[in-house]
Amino acid sequence: MDNRSQKKILVTGAFGNIGTYTVRELLSRGYAVRAFDLKTGMNKKSAAAFGDQIEIVWGDISNPSSAAGAVAGVDYVVHLAFILPTLSETNPALAESVNIGGTGNIIQAMKLQKNKPGILLASSYAVYGDTRGVKGLVTLKTPVKPSNNYTHHKVSIETAVKKSGLPWIIFRFGAVLCADTILKGKFDSLIFEQPPDAHQEFIHTADAARAIANAIETKNAWKKIHLISGGSECRLEYRDLINRSLEAMGIGSLPDSVFSPVALQGGAWMDTSESQKLLKYQRCTYDAHCRQIIESAGPRRRFIQALGPVIRWYLKRMSPFYKKRKPITETLQKKIKGMRRYYAVSSVTSLILGLWTLVAPGTFWGTIGISGSDPIVQAIYGGAICGEGIISTLGFFKPLRYIVIFQYMIAYKAVVCIGLIPRLIIMDSPPIAAWFIVAAWAFAGIQSAMNYPFGMWREVIDAMKDE
Protein backbone atom coordinates (compact mmCIF):
# COMPACT_ATOMS: atom_id res chain seq x y z
CA MET A 1 0.00 0.00 0.00
CA ASP A 2 1.45 3.39 -1.04
CA ASN A 3 1.57 6.67 0.91
CA ARG A 4 1.74 4.98 4.28
CA SER A 5 2.50 8.22 6.11
CA GLN A 6 -0.77 9.62 4.78
CA LYS A 7 -2.75 6.68 6.13
CA LYS A 8 -4.03 6.88 9.68
CA ILE A 9 -4.79 3.70 11.60
CA LEU A 10 -6.82 3.58 14.80
CA VAL A 11 -5.86 0.86 17.27
CA THR A 12 -8.46 0.21 19.98
CA GLY A 13 -7.11 -1.38 23.17
CA ALA A 14 -3.81 0.09 22.02
CA PHE A 15 -1.91 -0.46 25.26
CA GLY A 16 -2.80 -4.09 25.86
CA ASN A 17 -0.74 -7.16 24.99
CA ILE A 18 -1.34 -7.20 21.21
CA GLY A 19 -2.03 -3.47 21.01
CA THR A 20 1.39 -2.27 22.12
CA TYR A 21 3.19 -4.51 19.64
CA THR A 22 0.77 -3.53 16.87
CA VAL A 23 1.33 0.19 17.45
CA ARG A 24 5.08 -0.40 17.37
CA GLU A 25 4.84 -2.44 14.14
CA LEU A 26 2.67 0.14 12.37
CA LEU A 27 4.97 2.99 13.38
CA SER A 28 7.96 1.06 12.03
CA ARG A 29 6.21 0.96 8.65
CA GLY A 30 5.57 4.68 8.59
CA TYR A 31 1.85 4.81 9.39
CA ALA A 32 0.21 7.54 11.43
CA VAL A 33 -1.22 5.80 14.48
CA ARG A 34 -4.05 6.87 16.74
CA ALA A 35 -4.26 4.93 20.01
CA PHE A 36 -7.61 4.55 21.79
CA ASP A 37 -7.77 3.14 25.31
CA LEU A 38 -8.92 3.75 28.88
CA LYS A 39 -6.90 6.31 30.83
CA THR A 40 -5.45 4.09 33.55
CA GLY A 41 -2.11 4.37 35.30
CA MET A 42 -0.72 1.33 33.50
CA ASN A 43 -1.94 2.56 30.10
CA LYS A 44 -0.47 6.03 30.69
CA LYS A 45 2.88 4.43 31.46
CA SER A 46 2.72 2.35 28.24
CA ALA A 47 1.70 5.42 26.23
CA ALA A 48 4.62 7.45 27.58
CA ALA A 49 7.04 5.01 25.94
CA PHE A 50 5.84 6.20 22.50
CA GLY A 51 6.30 9.90 23.27
CA ASP A 52 4.86 12.09 20.53
CA GLN A 53 5.05 9.37 17.86
CA ILE A 54 1.36 8.58 18.25
CA GLU A 55 -1.90 10.44 18.72
CA ILE A 56 -3.65 9.33 21.89
CA VAL A 57 -7.40 9.42 22.45
CA TRP A 58 -8.39 8.49 25.99
CA GLY A 59 -11.94 7.23 26.33
CA ASP A 60 -14.44 4.44 26.90
CA ILE A 61 -15.43 2.41 23.88
CA SER A 62 -18.86 1.77 25.38
CA ASN A 63 -19.51 5.52 25.14
CA PRO A 64 -20.78 6.33 21.60
CA SER A 65 -19.30 9.84 21.56
CA SER A 66 -15.87 8.55 22.65
CA ALA A 67 -15.95 5.92 19.93
CA ALA A 68 -17.01 8.49 17.32
CA GLY A 69 -14.19 10.83 18.28
CA ALA A 70 -11.65 8.02 18.04
CA VAL A 71 -12.83 6.89 14.59
CA ALA A 72 -13.08 10.33 12.98
CA GLY A 73 -10.75 10.71 9.99
CA VAL A 74 -9.01 7.32 10.12
CA ASP A 75 -8.44 4.97 7.18
CA TYR A 76 -8.35 1.70 9.11
CA VAL A 77 -9.41 0.41 12.51
CA VAL A 78 -7.59 -2.42 14.27
CA HIS A 79 -10.18 -3.41 16.86
CA LEU A 80 -8.54 -5.14 19.82
CA ALA A 81 -10.45 -3.68 22.81
CA PHE A 82 -12.34 -6.44 24.61
CA ILE A 83 -13.21 -7.66 28.11
CA LEU A 84 -11.46 -11.01 28.66
CA PRO A 85 -12.18 -13.88 31.04
CA THR A 86 -12.53 -14.10 33.95
CA LEU A 87 -14.02 -10.59 34.13
CA SER A 88 -16.27 -11.36 31.15
CA GLU A 89 -17.85 -14.15 33.22
CA THR A 90 -18.00 -12.45 36.62
CA ASN A 91 -19.28 -9.11 35.29
CA PRO A 92 -21.43 -10.00 32.25
CA ALA A 93 -23.13 -6.57 32.10
CA LEU A 94 -19.80 -4.76 31.78
CA ALA A 95 -18.53 -7.33 29.28
CA GLU A 96 -21.60 -6.95 27.06
CA SER A 97 -21.46 -3.14 27.17
CA VAL A 98 -17.80 -3.17 26.05
CA ASN A 99 -17.65 -6.23 23.81
CA ILE A 100 -21.02 -5.99 22.04
CA GLY A 101 -21.98 -2.36 22.65
CA GLY A 102 -18.47 -0.99 22.17
CA THR A 103 -17.94 -2.85 18.90
CA GLY A 104 -21.35 -1.61 17.73
CA ASN A 105 -20.30 1.95 18.56
CA ILE A 106 -17.10 1.59 16.52
CA ILE A 107 -18.96 0.10 13.54
CA GLN A 108 -21.65 2.81 13.64
CA ALA A 109 -19.04 5.59 13.82
CA MET A 110 -17.16 4.04 10.88
CA LYS A 111 -20.32 3.84 8.77
CA LEU A 112 -20.92 7.56 9.32
CA GLN A 113 -17.52 8.49 7.84
CA LYS A 114 -17.48 9.94 4.35
CA ASN A 115 -14.66 7.61 3.37
CA LYS A 116 -15.56 4.26 4.92
CA PRO A 117 -12.56 2.86 6.87
CA GLY A 118 -11.68 -0.82 6.82
CA ILE A 119 -11.80 -2.81 10.07
CA LEU A 120 -9.57 -5.64 11.23
CA LEU A 121 -11.28 -7.47 14.09
CA ALA A 122 -9.40 -9.58 16.64
CA SER A 123 -11.38 -12.74 17.41
CA SER A 124 -10.17 -15.95 19.02
CA TYR A 125 -9.68 -19.66 18.50
CA ALA A 126 -11.72 -20.04 21.69
CA VAL A 127 -14.89 -19.80 19.57
CA TYR A 128 -14.33 -23.44 18.54
CA GLY A 129 -14.92 -24.71 22.07
CA ASP A 130 -13.18 -27.78 23.45
CA THR A 131 -11.51 -29.36 20.40
CA ARG A 132 -9.88 -32.38 22.02
CA GLY A 133 -12.33 -34.60 20.15
CA VAL A 134 -11.64 -33.01 16.76
CA LYS A 135 -9.64 -35.17 14.38
CA GLY A 136 -6.82 -33.30 12.69
CA LEU A 137 -6.49 -29.53 12.70
CA VAL A 138 -9.26 -26.99 13.07
CA THR A 139 -10.07 -25.22 9.79
CA LEU A 140 -12.47 -22.49 8.73
CA LYS A 141 -14.97 -25.26 7.98
CA THR A 142 -14.95 -26.40 11.61
CA PRO A 143 -18.19 -25.20 13.27
CA VAL A 144 -17.89 -22.71 16.10
CA LYS A 145 -19.11 -23.78 19.55
CA PRO A 146 -19.14 -20.76 21.88
CA SER A 147 -19.28 -21.85 25.50
CA ASN A 148 -19.20 -18.70 27.67
CA ASN A 149 -19.86 -14.95 27.55
CA TYR A 150 -16.47 -14.22 26.02
CA THR A 151 -16.82 -16.62 23.10
CA HIS A 152 -20.50 -15.78 22.50
CA HIS A 153 -19.48 -12.12 22.28
CA LYS A 154 -16.70 -12.95 19.81
CA VAL A 155 -19.08 -14.85 17.53
CA SER A 156 -21.63 -12.04 17.78
CA ILE A 157 -19.23 -9.27 16.78
CA GLU A 158 -17.79 -11.38 13.95
CA THR A 159 -21.32 -11.47 12.53
CA ALA A 160 -21.80 -7.74 13.11
CA VAL A 161 -18.57 -6.90 11.28
CA LYS A 162 -19.40 -9.14 8.32
CA LYS A 163 -22.86 -7.55 8.01
CA SER A 164 -21.63 -3.97 8.47
CA GLY A 165 -21.07 -3.23 4.78
CA LEU A 166 -17.53 -2.08 5.64
CA PRO A 167 -14.30 -3.57 4.30
CA TRP A 168 -13.35 -6.18 6.92
CA ILE A 169 -10.79 -8.74 8.04
CA ILE A 170 -11.31 -11.15 10.96
CA PHE A 171 -8.42 -12.82 12.75
CA ARG A 172 -9.07 -15.82 14.98
CA PHE A 173 -5.94 -15.66 17.09
CA GLY A 174 -4.33 -18.51 19.00
CA ALA A 175 -2.74 -17.98 22.43
CA VAL A 176 -0.96 -14.65 22.00
CA LEU A 177 1.95 -14.39 24.45
CA CYS A 178 5.39 -12.82 24.82
CA ALA A 179 8.13 -12.74 27.43
CA ASP A 180 7.43 -9.12 28.39
CA THR A 181 3.81 -9.66 29.36
CA ILE A 182 4.54 -12.98 31.11
CA LEU A 183 7.29 -11.54 33.31
CA LYS A 184 5.39 -8.33 34.07
CA GLY A 185 1.98 -9.91 34.48
CA LYS A 186 0.25 -10.96 37.67
CA PHE A 187 -0.92 -14.51 38.25
CA ASP A 188 -4.66 -14.93 37.81
CA SER A 189 -6.92 -17.91 38.52
CA LEU A 190 -7.69 -17.91 34.78
CA ILE A 191 -4.52 -19.93 34.17
CA PHE A 192 -6.20 -22.92 35.84
CA GLU A 193 -9.43 -22.78 33.81
CA GLN A 194 -8.44 -25.32 31.17
CA PRO A 195 -7.97 -29.11 31.27
CA PRO A 196 -4.29 -30.13 31.26
CA ASP A 197 -4.63 -31.86 27.88
CA ALA A 198 -6.60 -29.07 26.16
CA HIS A 199 -5.31 -28.11 22.71
CA GLN A 200 -3.46 -24.79 22.63
CA GLU A 201 -1.51 -23.08 19.87
CA PHE A 202 0.93 -20.32 20.74
CA ILE A 203 1.70 -17.24 18.68
CA HIS A 204 4.22 -14.61 19.72
CA THR A 205 2.77 -11.13 20.12
CA ALA A 206 5.28 -9.73 17.61
CA ASP A 207 4.10 -12.28 15.01
CA ALA A 208 0.48 -11.33 15.71
CA ALA A 209 1.30 -7.65 15.15
CA ARG A 210 3.18 -8.52 11.96
CA ALA A 211 0.15 -10.44 10.67
CA ILE A 212 -2.09 -7.42 11.37
CA ALA A 213 0.14 -5.00 9.47
CA ASN A 214 0.67 -7.42 6.59
CA ALA A 215 -3.08 -8.05 6.28
CA ILE A 216 -3.90 -4.35 6.06
CA GLU A 217 -1.43 -4.13 3.16
CA THR A 218 -2.62 -7.30 1.38
CA LYS A 219 -5.56 -6.89 -0.98
CA ASN A 220 -6.48 -10.60 -0.94
CA ALA A 221 -6.73 -10.59 2.85
CA TRP A 222 -9.92 -8.50 2.93
CA LYS A 223 -13.42 -9.89 3.44
CA LYS A 224 -11.97 -13.10 4.85
CA ILE A 225 -11.61 -14.85 8.20
CA HIS A 226 -8.02 -15.95 8.91
CA LEU A 227 -6.69 -18.46 11.42
CA ILE A 228 -3.66 -16.77 12.96
CA SER A 229 -1.26 -18.72 15.15
CA GLY A 230 2.27 -20.05 15.38
CA GLY A 231 2.12 -23.24 13.32
CA SER A 232 3.28 -26.80 13.91
CA GLU A 233 6.10 -25.94 16.33
CA CYS A 234 3.71 -23.99 18.55
CA ARG A 235 1.02 -26.64 19.17
CA LEU A 236 0.97 -27.88 22.76
CA GLU A 237 -1.27 -29.31 25.39
CA TYR A 238 -2.31 -26.76 27.98
CA ARG A 239 -0.16 -28.20 30.79
CA ASP A 240 2.93 -27.73 28.59
CA LEU A 241 1.96 -24.21 27.53
CA ILE A 242 1.80 -23.17 31.19
CA ASN A 243 4.54 -25.31 32.72
CA ARG A 244 7.22 -24.63 30.13
CA SER A 245 6.74 -20.89 30.64
CA LEU A 246 6.87 -21.34 34.42
CA GLU A 247 10.03 -23.43 34.11
CA ALA A 248 11.62 -20.77 31.89
CA MET A 249 10.82 -18.18 34.55
CA GLY A 250 12.49 -20.39 37.16
CA ILE A 251 9.33 -21.29 39.06
CA GLY A 252 9.00 -24.94 38.00
CA SER A 253 6.02 -27.07 36.94
CA LEU A 254 2.58 -27.46 38.47
CA PRO A 255 0.74 -30.80 38.81
CA ASP A 256 -2.25 -31.64 36.59
CA SER A 257 -4.47 -31.42 39.66
CA VAL A 258 -4.38 -27.60 39.61
CA PHE A 259 -6.16 -27.49 36.24
CA SER A 260 -9.88 -27.62 35.58
CA PRO A 261 -11.44 -30.93 34.47
CA VAL A 262 -13.57 -28.95 31.97
CA ALA A 263 -12.71 -25.98 29.76
CA LEU A 264 -13.88 -22.47 30.64
CA GLN A 265 -13.51 -21.78 26.94
CA GLY A 266 -12.02 -23.51 23.96
CA GLY A 267 -8.63 -23.80 22.35
CA ALA A 268 -7.46 -25.43 19.16
CA TRP A 269 -4.66 -26.65 16.97
CA MET A 270 -5.35 -24.72 13.78
CA ASP A 271 -4.48 -25.10 10.13
CA THR A 272 -2.64 -21.82 9.55
CA SER A 273 -1.08 -22.83 6.23
CA GLU A 274 -3.29 -20.49 4.18
CA SER A 275 -2.81 -17.47 6.42
CA GLN A 276 0.96 -18.04 6.56
CA LYS A 277 1.16 -18.37 2.79
CA LEU A 278 -0.72 -15.10 2.35
CA LEU A 279 0.67 -13.01 5.23
CA LYS A 280 4.09 -14.54 5.99
CA TYR A 281 4.07 -13.68 9.68
CA GLN A 282 5.27 -16.80 11.58
CA ARG A 283 8.79 -16.41 12.97
CA CYS A 284 8.88 -17.31 16.66
CA THR A 285 8.48 -20.92 17.86
CA TYR A 286 7.46 -21.83 21.39
CA ASP A 287 11.00 -23.03 22.13
CA ALA A 288 12.33 -19.62 21.09
CA HIS A 289 9.69 -17.94 23.24
CA CYS A 290 10.88 -19.89 26.31
CA ARG A 291 14.47 -18.89 25.58
CA GLN A 292 13.35 -15.27 25.41
CA ILE A 293 11.76 -15.59 28.87
CA ILE A 294 15.05 -16.92 30.28
CA GLU A 295 17.03 -14.11 28.64
CA SER A 296 14.55 -11.41 29.69
CA ALA A 297 14.48 -12.66 33.28
CA GLY A 298 18.26 -12.29 33.49
CA PRO A 299 19.74 -12.36 37.02
CA ARG A 300 16.21 -12.28 38.49
CA ARG A 301 15.78 -15.88 37.44
CA ARG A 302 18.17 -17.17 40.13
CA PHE A 303 16.18 -15.35 42.78
CA ILE A 304 12.92 -16.71 41.32
CA GLN A 305 14.38 -20.24 41.29
CA ALA A 306 15.25 -19.92 44.99
CA LEU A 307 11.66 -18.93 45.70
CA GLY A 308 10.26 -21.56 43.30
CA PRO A 309 8.86 -23.93 45.96
CA VAL A 310 7.10 -21.06 47.73
CA ILE A 311 5.66 -19.68 44.47
CA ARG A 312 4.43 -23.13 43.43
CA TRP A 313 2.83 -23.58 46.86
CA TYR A 314 1.08 -20.21 46.39
CA LEU A 315 -0.09 -21.06 42.87
CA LYS A 316 -1.44 -24.46 43.89
CA ARG A 317 -3.51 -22.89 46.62
CA MET A 318 -4.72 -20.19 44.22
CA SER A 319 -6.27 -22.90 42.05
CA PRO A 320 -9.95 -23.53 42.86
CA PHE A 321 -9.56 -27.08 41.56
CA TYR A 322 -6.53 -28.07 43.60
CA LYS A 323 -8.38 -27.24 46.82
CA LYS A 324 -11.33 -29.40 45.83
CA ARG A 325 -9.37 -32.64 45.99
CA LYS A 326 -10.91 -35.32 48.17
CA PRO A 327 -10.16 -34.38 51.80
CA ILE A 328 -7.81 -36.49 53.91
CA THR A 329 -9.73 -39.00 56.00
CA GLU A 330 -9.75 -38.77 59.78
CA THR A 331 -7.89 -42.08 60.01
CA LEU A 332 -5.06 -40.86 57.81
CA GLN A 333 -4.92 -37.55 59.66
CA LYS A 334 -4.34 -39.46 62.91
CA LYS A 335 -1.63 -41.51 61.22
CA ILE A 336 0.07 -38.33 60.00
CA LYS A 337 0.01 -36.83 63.53
CA GLY A 338 1.57 -40.02 64.92
CA MET A 339 4.18 -39.98 62.16
CA ARG A 340 5.11 -36.39 63.00
CA ARG A 341 5.57 -37.28 66.67
CA TYR A 342 7.82 -40.17 65.70
CA TYR A 343 9.77 -38.00 63.23
CA ALA A 344 10.37 -35.39 65.97
CA VAL A 345 11.72 -37.91 68.50
CA SER A 346 13.74 -39.78 65.89
CA SER A 347 15.22 -36.57 64.50
CA VAL A 348 16.53 -35.37 67.86
CA THR A 349 17.81 -38.70 69.21
CA SER A 350 19.32 -39.92 65.93
CA LEU A 351 21.18 -36.69 65.22
CA ILE A 352 22.59 -36.51 68.78
CA LEU A 353 23.69 -40.17 68.88
CA GLY A 354 24.88 -40.16 65.29
CA LEU A 355 27.05 -37.08 65.70
CA TRP A 356 28.46 -38.48 68.95
CA THR A 357 29.35 -41.72 67.18
CA LEU A 358 30.98 -39.89 64.28
CA VAL A 359 33.02 -37.52 66.45
CA ALA A 360 34.13 -40.01 69.11
CA PRO A 361 33.09 -43.56 68.19
CA GLY A 362 35.22 -45.28 70.84
CA THR A 363 33.92 -43.05 73.64
CA PHE A 364 30.30 -43.57 72.55
CA TRP A 365 30.48 -47.36 72.47
CA GLY A 366 32.52 -47.52 75.63
CA THR A 367 29.93 -45.43 77.47
CA ILE A 368 27.25 -47.99 76.75
CA GLY A 369 29.52 -50.92 77.63
CA ILE A 370 30.41 -52.19 74.15
CA SER A 371 34.02 -52.24 72.93
CA GLY A 372 36.31 -53.90 70.45
CA SER A 373 34.69 -52.82 67.21
CA ASP A 374 36.72 -51.27 64.42
CA PRO A 375 36.53 -47.44 64.70
CA ILE A 376 35.90 -47.20 60.96
CA VAL A 377 32.90 -49.53 61.24
CA GLN A 378 31.71 -47.55 64.25
CA ALA A 379 32.02 -44.27 62.29
CA ILE A 380 30.11 -45.74 59.33
CA TYR A 381 27.35 -46.82 61.70
CA GLY A 382 27.31 -43.29 63.15
CA GLY A 383 26.80 -41.92 59.65
CA ALA A 384 23.83 -44.25 59.19
CA ILE A 385 22.28 -42.99 62.43
CA CYS A 386 22.80 -39.37 61.30
CA GLY A 387 21.13 -40.26 58.00
CA GLU A 388 18.08 -41.48 59.93
CA GLY A 389 18.06 -38.17 61.78
CA ILE A 390 18.22 -36.09 58.59
CA ILE A 391 15.43 -38.07 56.92
CA SER A 392 13.34 -37.81 60.09
CA THR A 393 13.84 -34.03 60.14
CA LEU A 394 12.62 -33.77 56.53
CA GLY A 395 9.78 -36.14 57.34
CA PHE A 396 8.52 -33.89 60.13
CA PHE A 397 7.73 -31.24 57.50
CA LYS A 398 6.55 -33.62 54.75
CA PRO A 399 5.54 -36.80 56.58
CA LEU A 400 4.07 -38.66 53.60
CA ARG A 401 6.81 -37.82 51.15
CA TYR A 402 9.43 -39.42 53.45
CA ILE A 403 7.24 -42.31 54.53
CA VAL A 404 9.93 -44.73 53.32
CA ILE A 405 11.69 -44.22 56.66
CA PHE A 406 8.82 -46.10 58.32
CA GLN A 407 9.20 -49.02 55.94
CA TYR A 408 12.92 -49.00 56.70
CA MET A 409 12.36 -48.87 60.47
CA ILE A 410 9.85 -51.71 60.47
CA ALA A 411 12.10 -54.03 58.46
CA TYR A 412 15.49 -52.97 59.86
CA LYS A 413 14.60 -52.83 63.55
CA ALA A 414 12.65 -56.10 63.41
CA VAL A 415 15.55 -57.98 61.77
CA VAL A 416 18.14 -56.48 64.18
CA CYS A 417 16.06 -57.37 67.23
CA ILE A 418 15.43 -60.91 65.97
CA GLY A 419 19.16 -61.38 65.37
CA LEU A 420 20.41 -59.67 68.55
CA ILE A 421 18.06 -60.95 71.27
CA PRO A 422 19.17 -64.63 70.99
CA ARG A 423 22.83 -63.56 71.15
CA LEU A 424 22.21 -61.53 74.32
CA ILE A 425 20.36 -64.44 75.91
CA ILE A 426 23.22 -66.89 75.44
CA MET A 427 25.85 -64.41 76.67
CA ASP A 428 27.12 -64.90 80.25
CA SER A 429 27.03 -61.21 81.13
CA PRO A 430 25.39 -59.19 78.39
CA PRO A 431 25.84 -55.40 78.78
CA ILE A 432 22.78 -53.76 80.29
CA ALA A 433 23.16 -51.02 77.67
CA ALA A 434 22.68 -53.62 74.93
CA TRP A 435 19.26 -54.51 76.35
CA PHE A 436 18.38 -50.83 76.39
CA ILE A 437 19.40 -50.57 72.73
CA VAL A 438 17.28 -53.61 71.85
CA ALA A 439 14.35 -52.11 73.76
CA ALA A 440 14.76 -48.77 71.95
CA TRP A 441 14.95 -50.45 68.56
CA ALA A 442 11.94 -52.64 69.30
CA PHE A 443 10.01 -49.56 70.41
CA ALA A 444 11.00 -47.74 67.19
CA GLY A 445 9.91 -50.68 65.06
CA ILE A 446 6.57 -51.08 66.90
CA GLN A 447 5.87 -47.32 66.68
CA SER A 448 6.69 -47.35 62.97
CA ALA A 449 4.29 -50.25 62.40
CA MET A 450 1.54 -48.58 64.47
CA ASN A 451 1.78 -45.29 62.55
CA TYR A 452 2.34 -46.75 59.08
CA PRO A 453 -0.84 -46.37 56.94
CA PHE A 454 -1.24 -50.00 55.89
CA GLY A 455 -3.94 -50.47 53.24
CA MET A 456 -4.29 -46.71 52.65
CA TRP A 457 -1.84 -46.25 49.81
CA ARG A 458 -4.30 -44.62 47.40
CA GLU A 459 -5.18 -42.03 50.05
CA VAL A 460 -1.50 -41.50 50.80
CA ILE A 461 -0.66 -40.85 47.12
CA ASP A 462 -3.53 -38.37 46.80
CA ALA A 463 -2.67 -36.58 50.05
CA MET A 464 1.01 -36.49 49.11
CA LYS A 465 0.14 -34.06 46.29
CA ASP A 466 -0.84 -31.50 48.92
CA GLU A 467 2.68 -31.52 50.36
N, C-alpha and C positions, 0 to 999 in steps of 0.2 A: 504494500500500500504506500503510495507516494505522499509527500507533504506531511510527514508524521508530526512535525512541530506545530502544524496548523490543526491537528486533530486533538480534541479534548476528550479524555476518557474519565468517567465517574466510576469510582470504586466504592461501593457501599460495604460497611464493615471493614474499612480500610486498614485498621490497626489491629486486626486479629491475626491468627496464624497464617492463613493463606493471603490475607489482605496486604500485610506488610511486604511479603515477598513479591506480590503482584505489582504493588506500587513501585518497588525498586526495579523490577524487570521492565516495566513500561517506561520509567524514566531513562533507563539505560538505552532504550531504543529511540529516545527523542520525543516521546509524546508529552503533551501537557496533561497533567493528572490533577483531578479534583478528588479529594478524600472526604468521605461522608461517614461520620461515626458519632457515638455518644461522647460527651465531654466528661470523661472520667480521668482520674489521676494517672492511671496506667496508660490510657490512650494519649493523654497530653505528653507523657514522657516519650512514647513511641513517635508521636508527631514531631517532637523537637529534634529528633535525629535527622529529619529530612530538611530542616531549616526552611528556607524560602523556595525550595525546589518545587513544592506542591501548593495548591490552593486547598485550604481546609474549610469545610462547612461542618460546624458542629450542630447536631440536631437529632431528633427522634424520628425514625422512619415510619412509625405508626401515626405520626402527625402529618396530615396531607400537605399543609403549607411548608413544612420542613422538607418533605420529599420533593415538592414542586421546585423549591429554591435550589435544591441540590442538582436536579435534572436540567434546569434551564441552561440552554446553549451548549450541551454536550453532544458529541457524535456517537459515543458508545457508553453503555452502562455494564460494568462487571458487578453483578449482584451477588454479594457474599453474605450480607447481614442476615442473621438467623439466630433464633433461640435454640440451643442444643440441649440434649439430655444432660443431666437429669432435670434441669429447670423446666424443660418443655413438658415434663410429666408431672412435676410437683406444682407448677403454676400454669395450668392450661390456658387460662384467660389471657395472661401476658403473652404466652407463646403464640396464641392465635392472632392477637392484635399486631404482633410484630411479623410473624411468619406469613400469615394470610393477608391481614390488613395492610401491613407495610409493603409487601410485594404488590398488592393491588394499587397502593398509592403511587409507587414507582411507575407501574405500567400506565396508569391514568395520566400521570404527569408527562410521560414520554409521548403518549398519543396526542397530547395537546400541543406538542412542539411543531413548528412549521416544517422543519426538516426532521423526519422521524428517526430517532437514534436506533441503533441495534442493541440488543440485550444479550449478554452471556450470563446464564443462570447456573449457579452452583447447586447441583443436587447431590445425591449420595447413592452408593451401592447398597445402603441399608434398606432401600425401597424393595429389594428382592426378598426380604425376610430371611429366615434361617435356611441356608442353602446346602446344609450338610447332606441332604438326600438327593441333590441334583447331580446327575451324571455328567462328567465333563465340566467345561467352563460355562459360566453365565454369559449369555449373548443378549443382544437387543431383542431377540425373539422370546427370551425368558419372561414369563409374566411377572408383574410386580405383585408383592404381597405385603403391603404396609401393615405394621403390627402395633404401632403406638402413635402418639400425637405427632412426634417428630417426622416419622415416615409418611403418615397421612398428609401432613402439611406439605412435604416435599412433592408427593404425587399431585396434590391439588395445585400447587403453583406451577408445576411443569405444564399441566393442562391449561392454566391461565395464560402462560407465556405463549404456548402454541396457538391459542385462540385469539391472541391480542391483535393480530394483523401487523405486528412489528417484525423486522428482521430478528431472528433469534438463533441462539446456540444453547444447548443444554449439556452440561457435563455431569455425569454420574461418577463422582470421585470415589476412590478407594480410601484407605486410612492415611490421611495426609499428616505427616509428622516430620519433625526435624530436630536436630540436637539442641538448638537454641530453646525451643519451646519446652522440650522435655526437661532440660536442666533448670529452667526458670520456673516451670509450672509447679502448681501445688497438687498433691495427691487428692483425688476425689473418688468417692465410692463407685463412680461410673466405671472405673477400670475393672470392677468385679462383675459387671452386669452382662457377661457373655460366658457361654460354656467353654471349657478349656480347649475343646476340639473344634470350635466354630471356625469357619473359613474367613480368613482376613487377607487382604492384599494391600501392601504398603506402597505409598508413593511419597517421595521426598517433596517438601513444600516448594523447593526451588524448581523441581520438575513440573509441579502443578502450575506454578506461575508461568513457566515457559510455555506450557500447553495453552494457557489462556491467551498470552500474547500472540503465539503462532496462529491460533484459531481466528482471532480478530483479523489477522492479515491474510487468511486463506479463504478464498472465495468459495471453494467447495465444502467448507466447514459449516456454512450457514444453513439454517432450517433443518438441522440434524441433531439427534441425540448421540453423544459420544461417551464411551466407557473409558475413563481416564484413571490409570493406575500404573504400577511399576513394572508389570510383566512377570515372566516366569520365575525370576530370581527374587521376587518380592512376595511370593505366595506362601503363607504360613498358617499354622493353626494358632488360635488366639493365645494359648499359653506361651507359645514361642515368641509371638509378637511382644508380649509384655515382659516375659522373663529375660529375653536376650537384651532388651533395653535396660532392665534393672541390673543385669550382670555387667553391662558396659558402664553403667554409672558407678558400679562398685557395691551395690546393695546385695545382690544375689537373688536367687530364684524363690518363687512362692509355690506352695503346694497346690495341686488341682482343687483341693477342698475350699479354697478361698473364692473360687469362681462359681457363678450361677449355674444351676442345672438347665435353665432355659434362657433363651436370648431375650434381652430387653428390646433389641432391634436386630436387624439382619447384618450380614456381611457376605462377601462372595469372592471367589476366584473368577476373574473376568477375562474374557477374550478381548485384549486390547490391541490385537494385531492391526485392525483397520485404523484405529485412532493414531497408533504409532507410525504407521505408513504415511498417513496424511499430515501429522503434526510434528513428528520427529522430536519428541520431548523427553523420552526416557533415558536417563543417564546414571542415576544413583541406585545401586542395589541395596538390599537390606543389610548385607554384610558391611558395605561401605558406610551406611548410616550408623551402624554400631561403632565402627572405627572413629567416626566423627564425634560421637558422644565421648569416647575415651579421650580423644585429643582435646575436645572442648572443656572437659572436666579438669584436665591438667593436674596440678598438685592436689586439688581438692579431692581427687578420687581416692587417695590414700586415707584421707580423713574419713571419707564416706565408707570405705571398706572397713575401717576400724569400728565404725558405728553400725555396720551392716546388720548384725544380729538384733540390735535394738530397733532399727528401722523396720526389719522384717516382722518383728514382734508387733510393732505398731500397726503395720499394714494388715497383718492377719486379723488383728482385733478391730480394724476399721471395716473389714468385710462383713456384711450382714449374713452371709452364707456360712462363713467359718464358725460363727458363734452358734449357728443353729444345729451343729453336729449333736448327735445323740449324747445326752449328759452321762457323766460317769456314774455308775451304779453306787449305791451306798456301801455294798460289800467291797468293791474295789477301792473306794475312798478310804475305808478302814485299813485295807491292806497297804495303801500308800502311806498312811500315817504311821503304821507299824514299821514300814520300810525306812521311813525318814528317821524314826527313833534309832533303829539299828544302825543306819548310816552314820548318825551323829556319834554314837558310842564307838563304833568301829573306827571311824576317822581319827578320833582323839587317841584311843589306846594303840592303834596300829602305828600311827605316826610317831608317838612317843617311844614305843618299844622298838620300832624299826630303826629309828635314828640312833637310839642307844646301842643297838646291835651293830650298826654300821660304824659308829665312832669308836666303840670299845667292846668288840665282840667277846673277848676273854672275860672282862669284868662282868658283862651282862650274864653270861652263862654261869660264871662262878657264883654270882649272887643268888641264883636260883638252884645251886647245888649240882650243876652239870658241868663236867670238864672233859678235856681230852679231844675235843673235836678240832679239826683243822680250822685255823682262823679264816682262811679264804672261804671255806664252806659256810662258816658262821656269818661272814660278811654277805655272802650271796643270799643266805636265808634272811638276813636283815633287810636286804634290798626288796625281797619278795614281800616282807611285812609292810615296808614303806609303800610298795605298790598297792597293797590292799587299802592302805590309808588314803592314798591319792584318789583311787577309784571311789572309795566310800565318800570322800569329800565332794566329788563331782556328783555322786548319786544323791546326796542330800538335796541338791538343787534340781536335779532331773532324775527322780527315782526310777522311772520306768525305762528311760534310755540306758541306764547302767544296771539294769536288772540282772545282767549276766553274772554280777558278783554274787548274787544269791544262789544261782545254779552252781557256781564254783564253790561257795561255802558249804552247800549241802553235800556235794560229792567229796570235796577235799577233806573236810573235817570228819565226815563219817568214815572214810577210808583210814585216815590217820588214827582215829580213836580205836577202830577195829584192830589195826595193826599194833598199836602201842599198849593197850590195856592188857592183853595176854603177857607181853614182855614184862610189864611192871608187876604182874601177879607172881611170876616165877622168880623175880629177883629177890635176893635175901633181904636187902635193905633199900628199897626204891626211894629216891629222893621225894620228900613231901612236895617239893615244888613241881615235880613231874605230874603228881596227881592233880595239883591245881591247874596245870596247863591242860591236862586231859579234860578236866571239868569245864575250863573256859572254852576249849574247842567244842566240846559236846554241846555246851550252852549256845555257842555261835551257830552250830549246825542246826540245832532244834529251832532256834529263833528264825533262822533263814527259812526253814521248812514251813514254820507257822505263818510267816508273812508272805511267802511266795504265792502268787495268784494262780494256783493249779486250776486248769480247766477254764481259764478266763482269757485265753490268749487273744481272741478276737477283740475283746474289750480293751485289752492292753494296747494292741496295735492302734486302735482308733484313738484312745486317750493319749498315746505317745505323740500324736500329731499336734496336740495342744502344748507340748513342751517346746 
